[in-house]
Amino acid sequence: MPNSRKSAPQEQREHDELPKFVRIAWGLEQPGTRGPRRGVSLQRIVEAAIEVGDAEGASALSMARVAKQLGMTTMSLYRYVDSKDDLLELISDAVVGPGPDLDAQPGWRAGLREWARLELECIARHEWWLDLPIRSAPLGPNNLSWLEAGLRVLAPTGLAEQAKTDMVVGLTLFVLARARLARDVRTATDEYAAVLPRILDPERFPHLLAAVEAGVWSGSDADTDGALGDADLLFGLDRLLDGYEVFVSSYTAARERAGTDEG
């Protein structure tokens, strides 16, 4: 049998072809090889950048601002990362942290709900993370460990790999979009509830006015799960999982029928 093990030079060539931030994030290359001996760690640089984001928002994240947070010169920071884009990629991966261990969850649906709830908790701690640009599919170890955790939860369903991946990606897209909307409109909901009754014609908008009168935008329907304070978000999450459950049940029934026909 031929030896499939890659030679060291071959592995090095493959590593060199990866984007710089990917090599750094996965420990395939040590940052700070240019200039004098390093004085801080890459982890501390990323931590400092997150401190800036927490205090001033994503728009404040520049190489100069992060360098100032560390008491460094901007040029010194370039010894660790080549560009602001690379730094933002490292920050994005660091904020979400390692993927969760969901082995104790009773079933795939409970596992995915907990997965989404924990993702919401990460976002709630650093909401400015939602404003970071998305330039490619996530390639950092933390982001990919979240994907791995979601796929592991769905493994017992027996679904095709494409279907499982689409479900996890669809779930995180829902979480990100709904979290961003919840954050952006949070401060406007009271104004919304006050203005609508003044501008809506009851004959033309009877159902919308009924929703206003029921307190839909009053903020009274508090989120007991604590994720971004948005009960609507969790309502939508549960309805998405309802659809997933129908899909998995249909797949399981079709597979059982196929097995019976073969027998």
C-alpha positions in Angstrom: 0.0 0.0 0.0 1.5 3.4 -0.9 2.4 5.7 1.9 -0.2 8.6 1.9 1.8 10.6 4.6 2.7 14.0 3.2 6.4 15.0 3.3 7.4 18.0 5.4 8.2 20.1 2.4 4.8 19.3 0.9 3.0 20.2 4.1 4.9 23.4 4.3 4.0 24.4 0.7 0.3 23.7 1.5 0.5 25.8 4.6 2.2 28.7 2.8 -0.7 28.8 0.3 -3.2 29.5 3.1 -4.2 33.1 3.9 -1.9 34.6 6.6 -4.6 35.0 9.2 -5.5 31.3 8.8 -1.9 30.2 9.3 -1.7 32.3 12.5 -5.1 31.3 13.8 -4.3 27.6 13.4 -0.8 27.9 14.8 0.8 27.1 11.5 2.9 30.3 11.6 4.2 32.3 14.5 3.3 36.1 14.1 5.8 38.8 14.7 8.7 37.4 12.7 9.6 40.9 11.4 11.6 43.5 13.3 12.8 43.3 16.9 11.9 40.6 19.4 8.2 40.6 20.3 7.1 42.1 23.5 3.4 41.0 23.7 1.5 37.9 22.6 -0.9 37.7 19.8 -3.6 36.7 22.3 -3.1 39.9 24.2 -3.4 41.9 21.0 -6.7 40.3 20.2 -7.9 40.8 23.8 -7.0 44.5 23.5 -8.9 44.8 20.3 -12.0 43.2 21.9 -11.6 45.7 24.8 -11.7 48.5 22.2 -14.8 47.0 20.5 -16.6 46.7 23.9 -15.8 50.3 24.8 -16.2 52.0 21.4 -17.8 49.7 18.9 -16.6 48.0 15.8 -16.0 51.2 13.9 -13.2 52.1 16.3 -11.2 49.0 15.5 -8.1 50.3 13.6 -4.5 49.2 13.9 -3.6 52.6 15.4 -6.4 52.4 18.0 -5.5 48.8 19.1 -1.8 49.7 19.2 -2.7 52.7 21.5 -4.7 50.3 23.7 -1.5 48.2 24.1 0.9 51.2 24.5 2.6 50.2 21.3 3.3 52.1 18.1 1.2 51.2 15.0 4.2 50.0 13.2 5.0 47.6 16.0 1.6 46.0 15.7 2.3 45.2 12.1 5.1 42.8 13.3 2.3 40.6 14.5 -0.4 40.9 11.8 -0.1 42.1 8.3 -3.3 44.1 8.0 -6.4 45.3 9.8 -8.4 42.7 7.8 -6.3 39.9 9.3 -6.8 41.4 12.8 -10.5 41.6 12.3 -10.6 37.9 11.2 -8.7 36.9 14.4 -11.0 39.1 16.5 -14.1 37.5 14.9 -13.0 34.0 15.7 -11.9 34.9 19.3 -15.2 36.6 20.2 -17.3 33.4 19.6 -14.9 31.2 21.5 -14.8 27.4 21.2 -17.9 25.5 20.1 -20.1 24.1 22.8 -20.2 20.6 24.2 -23.8 19.5 23.6 -23.5 15.8 24.3 -25.8 16.0 27.3 -28.7 17.4 25.3 -31.7 15.0 24.9 -32.0 14.8 21.1 -31.0 16.8 18.1 -33.7 19.5 18.4 -32.8 20.3 22.0 -29.1 20.3 21.0 -29.7 22.8 18.2 -31.8 25.0 20.4 -29.0 25.1 23.0 -26.5 25.7 20.2 -28.4 28.7 19.1 -29.0 30.0 22.6 -25.3 29.8 23.4 -24.5 31.6 20.1 -26.9 34.4 21.2 -25.1 34.6 24.5 -21.8 35.1 22.8 -23.3 37.9 20.6 -25.0 39.5 23.6 -21.6 39.9 25.3 -20.1 41.7 22.3 -22.9 43.0 20.2 -20.5 45.1 18.1 -19.3 41.8 16.6 -22.4 41.9 14.4 -20.9 44.9 12.6 -17.6 43.2 11.6 -17.4 42.6 7.9 -17.9 39.1 6.5 -15.4 38.6 3.7 -15.5 34.8 3.4 -16.8 31.7 5.1 -15.4 31.4 8.6 -12.0 29.7 8.7 -10.9 30.2 12.3 -10.7 27.2 14.7 -13.4 28.5 17.0 -15.9 29.2 14.2 -15.3 25.8 12.7 -15.7 24.1 16.1 -19.2 25.6 16.3 -20.0 24.1 12.9 -18.6 20.8 14.1 -20.7 20.9 17.2 -23.9 21.5 15.2 -23.1 18.7 12.8 -22.4 16.4 15.7 -25.8 17.1 17.2 -27.4 16.1 13.9 -25.3 13.0 13.3 -27.9 10.6 14.8 -30.6 11.7 12.3 -28.8 10.0 9.4 -29.4 12.9 7.1 -27.1 13.5 4.2 -24.0 15.7 4.9 -25.3 18.4 2.7 -28.7 18.5 4.5 -27.0 18.6 7.9 -24.7 21.4 6.9 -27.5 23.4 5.4 -29.5 23.1 8.6 -26.6 24.3 10.8 -25.7 27.2 8.4 -29.4 28.1 8.1 -29.7 28.2 11.9 -26.7 30.5 12.4 -27.9 32.8 9.6 -31.2 33.1 11.4 -29.5 33.8 14.7 -27.2 36.5 13.3 -29.9 38.2 11.3 -32.5 38.2 14.1 -29.9 39.3 16.7 -28.8 42.2 14.5 -32.5 43.3 14.0 -33.2 43.0 17.7 -30.2 45.2 18.6 -31.0 47.8 16.0 -34.7 48.2 16.8 -34.4 47.8 20.6 -34.3 51.5 21.3 -37.0 52.3 18.8 -39.8 50.0 19.9 -41.4 52.3 22.4 -41.5 55.1 19.8 -42.9 52.6 17.2 -45.7 51.7 19.6 -46.5 55.3 20.3 -46.5 56.5 16.7 -48.4 53.7 14.9 -51.8 54.4 16.5 -51.5 58.0 15.3 -50.9 57.3 11.7 -52.7 54.1 10.9 -56.3 54.1 9.6 -58.3 51.4 11.5 -60.2 50.5 8.4 -57.1 50.0 6.3 -54.8 48.5 9.0 -57.2 46.7 11.5 -54.9 43.8 12.1 -51.7 45.9 12.6 -53.5 48.1 15.1 -54.8 45.0 16.9 -51.2 43.9 17.3 -50.2 47.4 18.6 -53.1 47.3 21.1 -52.0 43.9 22.3 -48.6 45.3 23.2 -46.6 43.5 20.6 -44.1 46.4 20.5 -44.5 47.6 24.1 -41.6 45.5 25.4 -43.9 43.8 27.9 -43.3 40.4 26.5 -40.0 39.9 28.2 -37.6 37.1 27.1 -37.3 34.7 30.0 -34.2 33.0 28.4 -32.2 36.2 28.6 -30.7 36.0 25.1 -30.6 39.7 23.9 -33.9 40.3 25.8 -35.9 39.3 22.7 -38.7 36.8 23.1 -39.6 37.2 19.4 -36.2 35.9 18.5 -36.8 32.7 20.5 -40.3 32.3 19.1 -38.8 32.5 15.5 -36.1 30.0 16.5 -38.7 27.5 17.7 -40.7 27.8 14.6 -37.5 27.3 12.5 -36.8 24.1 14.5 -40.5 23.0 13.9 -39.7 23.1 10.2 -36.5 21.1 10.8 -38.4 18.5 12.8 -40.9 18.0 10.0 -38.0 17.6 7.5 -36.2 15.1 9.7 -39.4 13.1 10.4 -40.1 13.0 6.6 -36.6 11.8 5.9 -36.8 9.1 8.6 -40.2 7.9 7.4 -38.9 7.7 3.8 -35.9 5.7 4.9 -38.0 3.3 6.9 -40.3 2.8 3.9 -37.4 2.1 1.7 -36.0 -0.4 4.1 -39.4 -2.1 4.3 -39.7 -2.3 0.5 -36.2 -3.8 0.2 -37.2 -6.4 2.8 
